[in-house]
C-alpha cells in the first residue's frame, strides 16, 4: 500500500510536466495505483490490526516520500539544511509514534526486584 501511495503522489506531480500520450499513460497509471490503494485499504480494514497497520503505513509513507523527493525530484539541490530536514522527518515520525497505540519502550515488570 505504501508504494502505491507514493507512486500516486509521484504520478500526480508528473501531470503538470507532461502532455499528449505520456499524459494519458500517467492518468492510467494513477487510476491503477488508486485501485490498488483502495482495494488494499478495504482488505486491511477487516483483516489487520488498525492500531499497528495505520502507524506503520504512515511511517512508511513519510520515509518513502522523503527518499523519493530527494532522489527522483532532486530535492537535494534545494535543501539548505540537512540537519533541519532530518529533524523535521524525525518530528513527523515521533508524532506518528505518539498518536499510535504501539509502545516500543514498554518494559516488563519483574516482581523479584520490586521494592514492596
N, C-alpha and C positions, 0 to 999 in steps of 0.2 A: 504494500500500500504506500509506503514512504516513497519508493521510486516513482510510482505513478503520480503522486502529488508533486514531487519535484520536477518531473518531466512535464507535467501540465503547466507548471509555472514557467518553465523554460520555453515551452511552445507558445505560451501567451506573449512572452517577450519577442518571439520571432515574428508574430503577427504584424508588428509595426515596421519590420525591416524587409519584408518580402512581398512579392506580388505575383499575379498570374498563377501558373501551375504550382509553384512552390507554396503559395498561399493555400491552395486547395489541399495539397498534401498535409500542410500544417493543421488545417481545420480537421481533416480526417484523423490525424494522429491525436489531436486534442480530444475529439469525441471518443476515440478508442480508450485513451487514458481515463477519461471521465467515467466511461462504462466500467472499466476495471476498478476504479476507486469506489464507485457506487456499489458495485457487486460485493466487493470485499467488505465494505462498511456494513452492508446488510448481514453478511455471514458473521462478521465479528460481533455484531450487536447481540447475537443469540449464542454464540459458541465460545466466546473468550471473556475472561475476567476483565471488565472495563477499567477497573481500578489500576490494573497493570498495563493494559494494552494502550490506553489513551496517552498516558505519560511517555511510554516507550515510543509511540508513533510521533509524539510532539518532539521528543529529543532527537529522534532520527531525522525528522524533517528539518529541524534547526541546523543540525550538523551538516546534512547533505546539501541544504540550500547555501550554507556558508562556503562549502567546498566548491559547489557548482559556480557560485558567484565569483570566487577567486580564480578558478581555472578557466571556465568557459567564457564568462562575461568580463574577464580581465579586471576585476575589482582591485587586484593587486597594484594596478597603476595609480589608483586614486586614493588608496588607504594611506592616510597621513600618519597614523599612529597604530602600529601593530599591537602594542600593549593595550590601547584603548579598544581595539577591535576584539581582541581576545577576552578582555574584561567584560565587554557587553555580551558576548556569547556566553561567558560563564554566568553572568547575571540571569540571562534567559534560562539557562539550564537549571540553575538553582531555583528560579521561580517555578519551573515545572515540577521540580522535586518537592518544593514546599506545598504546592496545591495538590499533590498526589497523596495517596494513602500508603505509599511504599516507604518503609523505614529501613534503609540500608545500615544504619548505625545502631540498630536495636541490639542490646546486649542481653544475653540470657543470664538470669539470676541464679547464682549458685548459693544455695542456702547454707552450705558448710562455712562460708565466710561472712555470713550476715552478723551484724552487731547485736541483735537481740537474741 
